[in-house]
Amino acid sequence: MTSAVTTDKSATSTRPGYGQLLRTPGALGFVLPGFAARLPFGMLTISILLLVQHVTGSYGDAGIVSAVTGVSMALFAPVMGKLTDRRGQSAVLVPVVLVHATAVSALTALALLGAPLWALALAAVPAGASVPQVGPMVRSRWAAKLEGSPLLPTAAAFESVTDEFTFVVGPVLATALCTGIHPAAGLTTEAALTLLGGLFFAAQRATEPKVVAPAANGEKHASALSFPGLRVLIVAFLGIGAVFGGMQISLTAFAAEIGNPGANGLLYGIFAAGNMIAGIAMGAIAWKIGPRRRLILGYIGLTAAASLLWAAHSVILMGALGLVVGLCIAPALITGYTMIEQLIPAAARTEAFTWLTGAVAFGQAVAVILAGRLTDAHGSSYGFLVPLVATALALATLLTLRAKLAPARATRVIARGEVSRELASAGK
């Protein structure tokens, strides 16, 4: 027992890093295919916007179809996550990517044929509902491989940076295809890449988490939503999604109001860069405080930063504030994902990750609509109030219900049952 404890202390004292993370046996086998499979997700909404606007001449119609896609994805993602936990990743992913490629192709054809708005919105439902949840599947593989390891926060940070990178590269690629080749080229490429990348990822069976049978451990397949900690995290992630959606609309309007529309790309790039920089730093730090405290402190910073956006009046000031907001998103986002390993049993983790991913997408879709209406009526300053109000409400929820974020068990058995690690301090 003494030697086992010594080994565990040595492992936890080792400073976590990305090099050490990627040297985890089998990691590259699912990291690289996982990146290829989720890159198209960053192309989907912008490709829909550009195609529908091209064929209808209306940004409003394009926004409606895009929002339907986002909401549909948010609502169906947890269903896909639950099925994945019960049936396995490959069993779910293969038919899902086939359905998605078919649905996106149908939406593309309807748009090119001049179908009415209601038909496009209807076709957007299966296109969004069938978005493969590769990000949560990758996170589940990390959680299975690193359970109880100090590298788990590093993995969460790595995945956050990967997600942000796809949201930077995806829209650029989609825009180049739609404007340089054909308005439908973005969606066509998205469907093809999703199909090929998804099948490639599904083929990596060696690292796929095993399905936990109820009879094997005496536990039932309870929904991840039945755990109160996840419900609190969902509220927090809705607020984060509102920041993304509110920033997209309001930065575009702000750049137009100051007579420099081209500054929009620069400003959003600075915002995204802040998120990526903080995400990289989060994974390189050996944290001495527990994840619950990190989440609350990060959210306080995010709310404070968002509260200043409405008052910015120059590109320099807006760029600085956008950078700070981006820097504050990553600590809250990454810590929330990290807490899933403590709050949710392995049999429901993929579903839990999809609830959080869906919450970001839903918060973003609602914020786009609200910020768009406020901006049209009163200007970009009012659009920036959406991230402020959303994060303030989420922060109030976190502070009120923070006890729900404590680990469900005081102890966990790790290292094949040889060592017990106290988790009481993890929720402080």
C-alpha positions as CSV (number, residue, x, y, z in Angstrom):
1,M,0.0,0.0,0.0
2,T,2.9,2.4,0.8
3,S,4.4,2.0,-2.6
4,A,1.1,2.5,-4.3
5,V,0.5,5.8,-2.4
6,T,4.0,6.9,-3.3
7,T,3.4,6.2,-7.0
8,D,0.1,8.1,-6.9
9,K,1.7,11.2,-5.2
10,S,4.4,11.2,-7.7
11,A,2.0,11.1,-10.6
12,T,-0.1,13.9,-9.2
13,S,2.9,16.1,-8.5
14,T,4.1,15.8,-12.1
15,R,3.4,19.1,-13.8
16,P,0.8,18.4,-16.5
17,G,1.6,19.4,-20.1
18,Y,0.4,18.9,-23.6
19,G,3.4,16.9,-24.6
20,Q,2.7,14.5,-21.7
21,L,-0.9,14.4,-22.7
22,L,-0.4,13.5,-26.3
23,R,2.1,10.8,-25.3
24,T,-0.8,9.0,-23.6
25,P,-1.0,5.6,-25.3
26,G,-3.5,5.6,-28.1
27,A,-4.2,9.3,-27.8
28,L,-3.2,10.4,-31.3
29,G,-5.2,7.6,-32.7
30,F,-8.4,9.4,-31.8
31,V,-7.3,13.0,-31.5
32,L,-6.4,13.4,-35.2
33,P,-9.5,11.6,-36.6
34,G,-11.5,13.5,-34.0
35,F,-10.3,16.9,-35.3
36,A,-11.0,15.9,-38.9
37,A,-14.5,14.8,-38.0
38,R,-15.5,17.9,-36.1
39,L,-13.9,20.6,-38.4
40,P,-17.0,20.6,-40.6
41,F,-19.2,21.7,-37.6
42,G,-17.5,25.1,-37.8
43,M,-18.6,25.4,-41.4
44,L,-22.3,24.5,-41.1
45,T,-24.1,27.6,-40.0
46,I,-22.0,30.1,-42.0
47,S,-22.5,27.9,-45.1
48,I,-26.2,27.9,-44.6
49,L,-26.2,31.7,-44.0
50,L,-24.3,32.4,-47.2
51,L,-26.3,30.0,-49.4
52,V,-29.7,31.0,-48.2
53,Q,-28.9,34.7,-48.4
54,H,-27.6,34.2,-51.9
55,V,-30.8,32.5,-53.1
56,T,-33.3,34.6,-51.2
57,G,-31.5,38.0,-50.9
58,S,-32.5,38.2,-47.3
59,Y,-30.3,38.0,-44.3
60,G,-33.3,37.6,-42.1
61,D,-34.4,34.5,-43.9
62,A,-30.8,33.2,-43.8
63,G,-30.7,33.9,-40.0
64,I,-33.9,32.0,-39.4
65,V,-32.7,28.8,-41.2
66,S,-29.4,29.0,-39.5
67,A,-31.1,29.4,-36.0
68,V,-33.3,26.5,-36.7
69,T,-30.3,24.4,-37.4
70,G,-28.6,25.5,-34.1
71,V,-31.7,24.9,-32.0
72,S,-32.3,21.5,-33.6
73,M,-28.7,20.5,-32.9
74,A,-29.0,21.6,-29.2
75,L,-32.2,19.7,-28.6
76,F,-31.1,16.5,-30.3
77,A,-27.5,16.4,-29.1
78,P,-28.4,14.9,-25.6
79,V,-30.5,12.2,-27.3
80,M,-27.5,11.3,-29.4
81,G,-25.3,11.4,-26.3
82,K,-27.6,9.0,-24.4
83,L,-27.7,6.6,-27.3
84,T,-23.9,6.7,-27.5
85,D,-23.5,5.8,-23.8
86,R,-25.9,2.9,-24.2
87,R,-24.9,1.6,-27.7
88,G,-21.3,2.7,-28.2
89,Q,-19.8,5.5,-30.3
90,S,-19.3,3.6,-33.5
91,A,-22.8,2.1,-33.5
92,V,-24.3,5.7,-33.3
93,L,-21.8,7.7,-35.3
94,V,-21.9,5.7,-38.5
95,P,-25.7,6.0,-39.2
96,V,-25.6,9.6,-37.9
97,V,-23.0,10.8,-40.4
98,L,-24.9,9.1,-43.2
99,V,-28.2,10.9,-42.2
100,H,-26.4,14.2,-41.8
101,A,-24.8,14.0,-45.3
102,T,-28.2,13.2,-46.8
103,A,-30.0,16.0,-44.8
104,V,-27.5,18.6,-45.7
105,S,-27.6,17.6,-49.4
106,A,-31.4,17.9,-49.3
107,L,-31.2,21.3,-47.8
108,T,-28.7,22.4,-50.4
109,A,-30.9,21.1,-53.2
110,L,-34.0,22.8,-51.9
111,A,-32.2,26.2,-51.6
112,L,-30.8,26.0,-55.1
113,L,-34.3,25.1,-56.4
114,G,-35.8,28.2,-54.8
115,A,-37.9,26.5,-52.2
116,P,-39.9,28.7,-49.8
117,L,-38.6,29.7,-46.4
118,W,-40.8,27.2,-44.5
119,A,-39.4,24.3,-46.6
120,L,-35.8,25.4,-45.9
121,A,-36.6,25.7,-42.2
122,L,-38.1,22.3,-42.2
123,A,-35.1,20.8,-44.0
124,A,-32.8,22.5,-41.5
125,V,-34.3,20.4,-38.6
126,P,-32.7,17.0,-39.6
127,A,-29.6,18.8,-40.8
128,G,-29.1,20.2,-37.3
129,A,-30.4,17.2,-35.4
130,S,-27.9,14.9,-37.1
131,V,-24.8,16.9,-36.4
132,P,-22.4,14.2,-35.1
133,Q,-21.3,14.9,-31.5
134,V,-17.7,14.1,-32.1
135,G,-16.4,16.6,-29.6
136,P,-18.2,15.0,-26.7
137,M,-17.1,11.6,-28.0
138,V,-13.5,12.7,-27.9
139,R,-13.9,14.1,-24.4
140,S,-15.4,10.8,-23.3
141,R,-12.4,8.9,-24.6
142,W,-10.1,11.3,-22.7
143,A,-12.2,10.8,-19.5
144,A,-12.0,7.0,-19.9
145,K,-8.2,7.0,-20.4
146,L,-7.3,9.6,-17.8
147,E,-9.8,8.9,-15.0
148,G,-8.3,10.1,-11.8
149,S,-5.3,11.5,-13.6
150,P,-3.9,15.1,-13.1
151,L,-3.8,15.3,-16.9
152,L,-7.6,15.5,-17.2
153,P,-7.8,19.3,-16.9
154,T,-5.1,19.5,-19.5
155,A,-7.2,17.3,-21.8
156,A,-10.2,19.6,-21.3
157,A,-8.1,22.6,-22.1
158,F,-6.7,20.9,-25.2
159,E,-10.2,20.1,-26.4
160,S,-11.4,23.6,-25.8
161,V,-8.5,25.0,-27.9
162,T,-9.3,22.4,-30.6
163,D,-12.9,23.5,-30.6
164,E,-11.9,27.1,-30.9
165,F,-9.5,26.4,-33.7
166,T,-12.3,24.7,-35.7
167,F,-14.5,27.7,-35.1
168,V,-11.8,29.9,-36.5
169,V,-10.8,27.8,-39.5
170,G,-14.2,26.4,-40.4
171,P,-15.9,29.7,-41.2
172,V,-12.9,30.9,-43.1
173,L,-12.9,27.8,-45.2
174,A,-16.6,27.9,-45.8
175,T,-16.6,31.6,-46.8
176,A,-13.7,31.0,-49.2
177,L,-15.6,28.1,-50.8
178,C,-19.0,29.9,-51.0
179,T,-17.6,33.2,-52.4
180,G,-14.7,31.8,-54.5
181,I,-16.3,28.7,-56.0
182,H,-20.0,28.5,-55.6
183,P,-22.6,29.5,-52.9
184,A,-23.4,25.8,-52.3
185,A,-19.7,24.7,-52.1
186,G,-19.6,25.3,-48.4
187,L,-22.4,23.0,-47.5
188,T,-21.3,20.4,-50.1
189,T,-17.9,20.3,-48.6
190,E,-19.3,20.2,-45.0
191,A,-21.4,17.1,-45.8
192,A,-18.5,15.3,-47.5
193,L,-16.0,16.1,-44.7
194,T,-18.5,15.1,-42.0
195,L,-19.1,11.8,-43.7
196,L,-15.5,10.9,-44.3
197,G,-14.2,12.3,-41.0
198,G,-16.9,10.6,-39.0
199,L,-16.4,7.2,-40.6
200,F,-12.6,7.5,-40.0
201,F,-13.2,8.4,-36.3
202,A,-15.7,5.6,-35.9
203,A,-13.1,3.1,-37.2
204,Q,-10.9,3.9,-34.2
205,R,-12.4,1.1,-32.0
206,A,-9.4,0.5,-29.8
207,T,-9.9,3.7,-27.7
208,E,-13.7,3.7,-27.8
209,P,-15.1,3.7,-24.2
210,K,-16.8,0.5,-23.3
211,V,-20.5,0.5,-22.9
212,V,-21.3,0.0,-19.2
213,A,-24.0,-2.6,-18.8
214,P,-26.4,-2.0,-16.0
215,A,-26.0,-5.6,-14.7
216,A,-22.2,-5.2,-14.5
217,N,-22.2,-2.7,-11.7
218,G,-25.7,-2.8,-10.3
219,E,-26.5,0.7,-11.5
220,K,-29.3,1.7,-13.9
221,H,-28.7,3.8,-17.0
222,A,-29.9,7.0,-15.4
223,S,-30.0,10.1,-17.5
224,A,-27.2,12.5,-17.0
225,L,-29.8,15.2,-16.5
226,S,-30.9,13.5,-13.3
227,F,-27.6,14.7,-11.6
228,P,-28.2,18.2,-10.2
229,G,-24.6,19.3,-10.8
230,L,-25.1,18.9,-14.6
231,R,-28.2,21.1,-14.5
232,V,-26.2,23.9,-12.9
233,L,-23.4,23.5,-15.5
234,I,-26.0,23.7,-18.3
235,V,-27.1,27.1,-17.0
236,A,-23.5,28.3,-16.9
237,F,-22.9,27.0,-20.5
238,L,-26.1,28.7,-21.7
239,G,-24.5,32.0,-20.6
240,I,-21.3,31.2,-22.4
241,G,-23.2,30.4,-25.6
242,A,-25.0,33.8,-25.2
243,V,-21.6,35.5,-25.1
244,F,-20.6,33.8,-28.4
245,G,-23.9,34.7,-30.1
246,G,-24.1,38.2,-28.7
247,M,-20.6,39.0,-29.8
248,Q,-21.1,37.7,-33.3
249,I,-24.1,40.0,-34.0
250,S,-23.0,43.0,-31.9
251,L,-19.4,43.2,-33.2
252,T,-20.7,43.1,-36.8
253,A,-23.1,46.0,-36.0
254,F,-20.4,47.9,-34.0
255,A,-18.0,47.8,-36.9
256,A,-20.6,49.1,-39.3
257,E,-21.6,51.9,-36.9
258,I,-18.1,53.3,-36.7
259,G,-17.8,53.2,-40.5
260,N,-15.3,50.4,-40.6
261,P,-17.2,47.1,-41.5
262,G,-13.9,45.3,-42.2
263,A,-12.9,45.6,-38.6
264,N,-15.5,43.0,-37.7
265,G,-13.2,40.1,-38.7
266,L,-10.3,41.6,-36.7
267,L,-12.4,42.2,-33.6
268,Y,-13.9,38.7,-33.6
269,G,-10.4,37.2,-34.3
270,I,-9.0,39.0,-31.2
271,F,-11.9,37.7,-29.2
272,A,-11.3,34.1,-30.4
273,A,-7.5,34.5,-29.9
274,G,-8.1,35.4,-26.2
275,N,-10.1,32.3,-25.8
276,M,-7.4,30.2,-27.4
277,I,-4.6,31.8,-25.4
278,A,-6.4,31.2,-22.1
279,G,-7.3,27.7,-23.1
280,I,-3.6,26.9,-23.8
281,A,-2.6,28.4,-20.5
282,M,-5.3,26.5,-18.6
283,G,-3.9,23.2,-19.7
284,A,-0.3,24.1,-18.7
285,I,-1.1,25.2,-15.2
286,A,-0.9,22.8,-12.2
287,W,-3.9,24.1,-10.3
288,K,-3.9,24.3,-6.5
289,I,-7.5,25.3,-6.1
290,G,-10.5,23.0,-6.8
291,P,-12.6,23.1,-10.0
292,R,-15.7,24.5,-8.4
293,R,-13.8,27.6,-7.1
294,R,-12.1,28.0,-10.5
295,L,-15.5,27.9,-12.3
296,I,-17.0,30.6,-10.0
297,L,-13.9,32.8,-10.2
298,G,-13.8,32.4,-14.0
299,Y,-17.4,33.3,-14.3
300,I,-17.1,36.3,-12.1
301,G,-14.3,37.5,-14.5
302,L,-16.5,36.8,-17.5
303,T,-19.5,38.7,-16.2
304,A,-17.3,41.6,-15.2
305,A,-15.7,41.8,-18.6
306,A,-19.1,41.4,-20.4
307,S,-20.5,44.3,-18.4
308,L,-18.2,46.8,-20.1
309,L,-18.7,45.9,-23.7
310,W,-21.8,48.2,-24.2
311,A,-19.7,51.3,-23.4
312,A,-16.9,50.7,-25.9
313,H,-16.6,53.5,-28.6
314,S,-13.5,52.7,-30.5
315,V,-11.8,49.8,-32.3
316,I,-8.9,49.8,-29.9
317,L,-11.1,49.7,-26.8
318,M,-13.5,47.1,-28.2
319,G,-10.5,44.9,-29.2
320,A,-9.1,45.1,-25.7
321,L,-12.4,44.3,-24.1
322,G,-13.0,41.5,-26.6
323,L,-9.6,40.0,-25.7
324,V,-10.4,40.1,-22.0
325,V,-13.8,38.5,-22.6
326,G,-12.2,35.7,-24.6
327,L,-9.6,35.2,-21.9
328,C,-12.3,34.8,-19.3
329,I,-14.4,32.3,-21.3
330,A,-11.8,29.5,-21.4
331,P,-11.5,29.1,-17.6
332,A,-15.2,28.7,-17.1
333,L,-15.7,26.5,-20.2
334,I,-12.8,24.2,-19.6
335,T,-13.4,23.8,-15.9
336,G,-17.1,23.0,-16.6
337,Y,-16.1,20.2,-18.9
338,T,-13.5,18.9,-16.4
339,M,-16.1,18.7,-13.6
340,I,-18.1,16.1,-15.6
341,E,-15.6,13.4,-14.6
342,Q,-16.4,14.0,-10.9
343,L,-20.1,14.7,-11.2
344,I,-21.3,12.1,-13.7
345,P,-20.7,8.3,-13.7
346,A,-19.0,6.8,-16.8
347,A,-22.2,5.3,-18.1
348,A,-23.7,8.8,-18.8
349,R,-20.7,11.0,-19.5
350,T,-21.1,11.3,-23.3
351,E,-24.7,12.4,-22.7
352,A,-23.5,14.9,-20.2
353,F,-20.9,16.3,-22.6
354,T,-23.6,16.7,-25.3
355,W,-25.9,18.5,-22.8
356,L,-23.1,21.1,-22.3
357,T,-22.3,21.3,-26.0
358,G,-26.0,21.7,-26.8
359,A,-26.4,24.4,-24.1
360,V,-23.7,26.5,-25.8
361,A,-25.4,26.1,-29.2
362,F,-28.8,26.9,-27.8
363,G,-27.6,29.9,-25.8
364,Q,-25.8,31.1,-29.0
365,A,-28.9,30.7,-31.2
366,V,-31.2,32.6,-28.7
367,A,-28.6,35.3,-28.2
368,V,-28.3,35.8,-32.0
369,I,-32.0,36.4,-32.2
370,L,-32.2,38.7,-29.2
371,A,-29.1,40.7,-29.9
372,G,-30.2,41.1,-33.5
373,R,-33.5,42.5,-32.6
374,L,-32.0,44.9,-30.0
375,T,-29.3,46.0,-32.4
376,D,-31.8,46.7,-35.2
377,A,-33.9,48.7,-32.8
378,H,-31.4,50.6,-30.7
379,G,-27.8,49.9,-32.0
380,S,-24.9,47.6,-31.0
381,S,-24.7,48.9,-27.5
382,Y,-28.0,47.3,-26.7
383,G,-26.9,44.1,-28.4
384,F,-24.0,43.8,-26.0
385,L,-26.4,43.8,-23.1
386,V,-27.4,40.2,-24.1
387,P,-24.0,38.7,-22.9
388,L,-24.1,40.9,-19.8
389,V,-27.6,39.8,-18.7
390,A,-27.0,36.1,-19.6
391,T,-23.7,35.8,-17.7
392,A,-25.1,37.7,-14.7
393,L,-28.1,35.3,-14.5
394,A,-25.8,32.3,-14.9
395,L,-23.4,33.6,-12.2
396,A,-26.3,34.1,-9.8
397,T,-27.3,30.5,-10.4
398,L,-23.8,29.2,-9.9
399,L,-23.4,31.1,-6.6
400,T,-26.9,30.0,-5.3
401,L,-26.5,26.4,-6.3
402,R,-22.7,25.9,-5.9
403,A,-23.3,23.1,-3.4
404,K,-24.7,21.0,-6.2
405,L,-21.3,21.1,-7.9
406,A,-19.6,19.1,-5.1
407,P,-18.5,15.6,-6.1
408,A,-21.2,13.0,-5.6
409,R,-18.8,10.8,-3.5
410,A,-16.3,11.8,-0.9
411,T,-13.8,9.2,-2.2
412,R,-13.0,7.4,-5.3
413,V,-10.9,4.3,-5.9
414,I,-8.2,4.7,-8.5
415,A,-5.2,2.9,-9.6
416,R,-7.1,-0.4,-10.0
417,G,-8.5,-0.2,-6.5
418,E,-5.1,0.2,-4.8
419,V,-5.4,3.8,-3.8
420,S,-8.2,5.9,-2.4
421,R,-8.0,9.6,-3.3
422,E,-10.0,12.1,-1.2
423,L,-12.2,14.4,-3.3
424,A,-13.6,16.6,-0.6
425,S,-11.1,19.4,-1.5
426,A,-11.8,19.1,-5.2
427,G,-15.1,21.0,-4.9
428,K,-13.8,23.9,-2.8
